[in-house]
């Protein structure tokens, strides 16, 4: 398990429609030839109880060539993502809330908004929260962490 580098915690906003449209999450358009589509990613579509998970809702967001998958995970207060092995390298980025993560040793390490954790393929892990959290899970065959850059003055 590798905890993410020191990202400052900032308020997180989930827009439910694209700017200027005021409609639902299926808005789309183009700016100078670039196509875009806005969408809501915290839909909580699937209740997941695998591996003893409780209070977990998952929304598959996207997948790409070469085994890359993005999933929004919403964990209710008191919820837990049960112990399971990572199918591929996995990054879990805490977008809102706080909780804990644990690796193969089951030691619970606190994690907050703006921080992430990286699991190697096959690495057993779990997580949970007393107050609720939303995380973005990115899974893929070759996900390596980049070193933090020094901010420009």
C-alpha positions in Angstrom: 0.0 0.0 0.0 1.3 3.4 -0.9 -0.4 6.5 0.5 -0.6 9.5 -1.9 1.5 12.6 -1.6 0.4 15.7 0.4 -2.4 17.2 -1.6 -4.2 20.1 0.2 -7.8 19.3 1.1 -10.2 21.5 -0.8 -14.0 21.6 -1.0 -15.3 19.2 -3.6 -18.1 20.0 -5.9 -20.1 17.6 -8.0 -21.8 19.5 -10.8 -25.0 17.8 -11.9 -25.1 19.4 -15.3 -22.7 21.2 -17.6 -22.2 24.9 -17.1 -24.7 27.1 -18.8 -27.2 24.3 -19.7 -29.2 23.8 -16.5 -30.5 20.5 -17.9 -29.7 16.9 -16.9 -26.4 15.1 -17.0 -26.6 14.2 -20.8 -25.5 17.7 -22.0 -22.9 17.9 -24.7 -21.4 20.4 -27.0 -18.2 21.7 -28.6 -15.8 24.5 -28.1 -13.5 25.4 -31.0 -13.9 22.0 -32.5 -13.3 20.0 -29.3 -16.2 17.7 -28.4 -17.3 17.3 -24.8 -20.0 15.6 -22.8 -20.9 16.3 -19.2 -22.2 13.5 -16.9 -22.9 12.8 -13.3 -20.5 10.2 -11.9 -21.8 9.8 -8.3 -25.0 8.0 -9.3 -24.6 5.1 -6.8 -26.0 2.7 -9.3 -25.0 -0.7 -7.9 -25.2 -1.8 -4.2 -22.1 -4.0 -3.7 -21.9 -6.5 -0.9 -19.1 -8.7 -2.2 -16.3 -9.6 0.2 -18.5 -8.6 3.2 -18.8 -4.9 2.0 -21.5 -2.9 3.7 -23.0 0.5 2.7 -21.1 0.5 -0.6 -22.5 1.8 -3.9 -20.5 1.7 -7.1 -20.9 3.5 -10.4 -18.8 2.3 -13.4 -17.7 5.5 -15.2 -15.4 4.5 -18.0 -13.0 2.0 -19.3 -10.3 2.2 -21.9 -8.0 0.1 -24.1 -5.5 -1.9 -22.2 -7.4 -2.7 -19.0 -8.2 0.7 -17.5 -11.4 1.1 -15.5 -12.8 4.1 -13.5 -15.4 3.6 -10.8 -17.0 6.0 -8.4 -17.3 4.4 -4.9 -19.7 5.9 -2.4 -19.4 4.5 1.1 -22.2 5.3 3.6 -21.4 6.3 7.2 -20.3 3.2 9.1 -19.7 1.4 5.8 -16.9 -0.8 4.8 -15.3 -2.2 1.6 -14.5 -5.8 2.6 -11.0 -7.3 2.3 -10.3 -8.4 -1.2 -7.3 -8.7 -3.6 -6.8 -5.9 -6.2 -7.5 -7.4 -9.6 -4.9 -5.0 -11.2 -2.9 -2.1 -9.9 -5.5 0.2 -8.3 -5.5 3.8 -7.3 -8.2 5.0 -4.8 -8.5 8.8 -4.6 -10.6 10.2 -1.8 -12.7 12.9 -3.3 -14.9 13.7 -0.3 -15.1 12.5 3.3 -12.6 10.5 5.3 -12.0 7.0 6.6 -9.3 4.4 6.8 -7.5 2.0 4.5 -5.8 -1.3 5.4 -3.4 -3.5 3.6 -2.5 -7.2 4.1 -1.5 -6.5 7.7 -5.1 -5.2 8.5 -3.6 -2.1 10.1 -6.1 0.7 9.6 -4.5 3.9 8.4 -6.5 7.2 8.4 -7.1 8.8 5.0 -8.8 12.1 4.1 -10.1 14.1 1.2 -7.3 14.9 -1.3 -5.2 11.8 -0.5 -5.0 8.5 -2.3 -3.7 5.0 -1.9 -2.1 2.6 -4.5 -2.6 -1.1 -4.3 -0.5 -3.6 -6.3 -2.2 -6.3 -8.3 -3.1 -9.1 -6.0 -2.6 -7.0 -2.8 -5.2 -7.7 -0.2 -6.9 -4.5 1.1 -10.0 -3.1 2.7 -11.3 0.4 3.7 -14.1 1.9 5.7 -15.5 5.1 7.2 -17.4 6.3 10.2 -18.7 9.4 8.5 -19.0 8.5 4.8 -16.7 9.0 1.8 -16.6 9.1 -2.0 -13.6 7.8 -3.8 -12.6 7.4 -7.5 -11.0 4.0 -8.1 -8.8 3.8 -11.2 -7.7 0.2 -12.1 -5.3 -0.8 -14.7 -2.3 -3.0 -15.6 0.5 -0.5 -15.3 -0.4 2.4 -13.1 2.7 4.0 -11.6 2.7 7.0 -9.3 4.4 10.2 -10.5 6.7 12.2 -8.2 5.2 15.5 -7.0 6.2 18.5 -9.0 7.4 21.7 -7.4 4.8 24.4 -7.9 5.8 27.3 -10.1 6.1 30.6 -8.3 
